[in-house]
């Protein structure tokens, strides 16, 4: 054993790389190849004609073998309805929770919004009244 090995340093070859340590792949193709060689063989790789992506290793937990033989539970069972008072109480709680989420406008915003709505309503009333008078005159000239 040399002095450099005892000090924790590793020998390097002429290219500057440590022997026995793989370098990081440079190209995308090399990275894909490295991932494919490191990936465990799963169901999708066992079937050559599979078009389904395999995903990451360990994403899904396998179901126990005895779960396949268990019958499917019936789905036509209806949940029992709560009493009228319980449903009403739940409704009030949900309404209160939604009202807490609302961003309420301050006084200046309310005055601005109210003025905008009133101006729009006055404009629409004037437009409809003007069209009504115009159609009344038109009908009077045609049938009059």
C-alpha positions as CSV (number, residue, x, y, z in Angstrom):
1,X,0.0,0.0,0.0
2,X,1.4,3.4,-0.9
3,X,1.4,6.6,1.1
4,X,-1.2,8.2,-1.2
5,X,-3.6,5.2,-0.6
6,X,-3.2,5.4,3.1
7,X,-4.1,9.1,3.1
8,X,-7.5,8.5,1.5
9,X,-6.6,9.7,-2.0
10,X,-7.4,7.6,-5.0
11,X,-5.1,6.9,-7.9
12,X,-6.1,8.5,-11.2
13,X,-5.3,7.3,-14.7
14,X,-4.0,9.4,-17.6
15,X,-7.5,10.8,-18.4
16,X,-8.0,12.2,-14.9
17,X,-10.7,9.7,-14.0
18,X,-10.7,7.4,-11.0
19,X,-10.4,3.7,-11.9
20,X,-13.6,1.7,-11.1
21,X,-15.8,4.8,-10.9
22,X,-18.2,5.4,-13.7
23,X,-18.5,8.9,-15.2
24,X,-21.8,10.6,-15.7
25,X,-23.2,10.0,-19.3
26,X,-22.8,13.0,-21.5
27,X,-25.4,12.3,-24.2
28,X,-29.2,11.7,-23.7
29,X,-28.9,8.4,-25.5
30,X,-26.2,7.3,-23.0
31,X,-28.3,8.4,-20.1
32,X,-31.3,6.4,-21.4
33,X,-29.2,3.4,-21.9
34,X,-27.8,3.7,-18.4
35,X,-31.3,4.0,-16.9
36,X,-32.6,1.1,-18.9
37,X,-29.7,-1.1,-17.6
38,X,-30.3,-0.1,-14.0
39,X,-34.1,-0.5,-14.2
40,X,-35.5,-3.8,-12.8
41,X,-37.4,-5.9,-15.3
42,X,-41.2,-5.4,-14.8
43,X,-44.4,-6.5,-16.4
44,X,-44.2,-4.0,-19.2
45,X,-40.7,-5.0,-20.2
46,X,-41.6,-8.7,-20.1
47,X,-44.1,-8.2,-22.9
48,X,-42.4,-7.2,-26.1
49,X,-45.4,-5.6,-27.8
50,X,-46.5,-3.5,-24.8
51,X,-47.0,0.2,-25.6
52,X,-47.8,1.1,-22.0
53,X,-45.0,3.2,-20.3
54,X,-43.4,1.4,-17.4
55,X,-43.1,4.4,-15.1
56,X,-40.7,4.7,-12.2
57,X,-39.6,1.6,-10.3
58,X,-41.5,1.3,-7.0
59,X,-44.4,3.6,-8.0
60,X,-47.1,1.1,-7.4
61,X,-47.4,-1.3,-4.6
62,X,-48.3,-4.8,-5.7
63,X,-51.6,-6.2,-4.5
64,X,-51.5,-9.4,-2.4
65,X,-52.3,-12.6,-4.3
66,X,-55.4,-13.4,-2.1
67,X,-57.1,-10.0,-3.1
68,X,-57.8,-11.4,-6.5
69,X,-60.1,-14.1,-5.2
70,X,-62.1,-11.8,-3.0
71,X,-65.6,-10.8,-4.2
72,X,-66.3,-7.3,-5.3
73,X,-68.5,-5.4,-2.7
74,X,-72.0,-4.4,-3.7
75,X,-72.3,-0.8,-4.8
76,X,-76.0,-0.4,-4.8
77,X,-76.2,0.1,-1.1
78,X,-77.4,3.6,-0.3
79,X,-75.9,5.5,2.6
80,X,-78.3,6.2,5.4
81,X,-79.7,9.8,5.4
82,X,-78.9,11.9,8.3
83,X,-81.8,13.6,10.2
84,X,-83.2,16.9,9.0
85,X,-81.6,18.8,11.8
86,X,-78.2,17.3,11.2
87,X,-78.4,18.1,7.5
88,X,-79.5,21.7,8.2
89,X,-76.7,22.1,10.8
90,X,-74.1,20.8,8.3
91,X,-75.5,23.2,5.6
92,X,-75.2,26.2,7.9
93,X,-71.6,25.1,8.9
94,X,-70.6,24.9,5.2
95,X,-72.2,28.2,4.4
96,X,-70.3,29.8,7.3
97,X,-67.1,28.3,6.1
98,X,-67.6,29.6,2.6
99,X,-68.4,33.1,3.8
100,X,-65.1,33.1,5.8
101,X,-63.3,32.5,2.5
102,X,-64.8,35.6,0.8
103,X,-62.6,38.7,0.4
104,X,-65.0,41.4,1.4
105,X,-64.6,44.8,-0.3
106,X,-63.8,47.9,1.8
107,X,-65.9,51.1,1.8
108,X,-64.1,52.8,-1.2
109,X,-64.5,49.6,-3.3
110,X,-68.2,49.3,-2.5
111,X,-68.9,52.9,-3.5
112,X,-67.0,52.4,-6.8
113,X,-68.7,49.1,-7.6
114,X,-72.1,50.6,-6.8
115,X,-71.5,53.6,-9.0
116,X,-70.5,51.4,-11.9
117,X,-73.6,49.2,-11.5
118,X,-75.9,52.2,-11.3
119,X,-74.3,53.9,-14.4
120,X,-74.7,50.6,-16.3
121,X,-78.3,50.2,-15.3
122,X,-79.1,53.8,-16.3
123,X,-77.4,53.2,-19.7
124,X,-79.3,50.0,-20.4
125,X,-82.7,51.6,-19.4
126,X,-82.0,54.5,-21.8
127,X,-81.0,52.0,-24.6
128,X,-84.1,49.8,-24.2
129,X,-86.4,52.9,-23.9
130,X,-84.9,54.4,-27.0
131,X,-85.3,51.2,-29.0
132,X,-88.9,50.9,-27.7
133,X,-89.7,54.4,-28.8
134,X,-88.0,53.8,-32.2
135,X,-89.9,50.6,-32.9
136,X,-93.2,52.2,-31.8
137,X,-92.7,55.0,-34.4
138,X,-91.6,52.5,-37.0
139,X,-94.7,50.3,-36.4
140,X,-96.9,53.5,-36.5
141,X,-95.5,54.5,-39.9
142,X,-95.9,51.0,-41.4
143,X,-99.3,50.1,-40.1
144,X,-100.5,53.5,-39.1
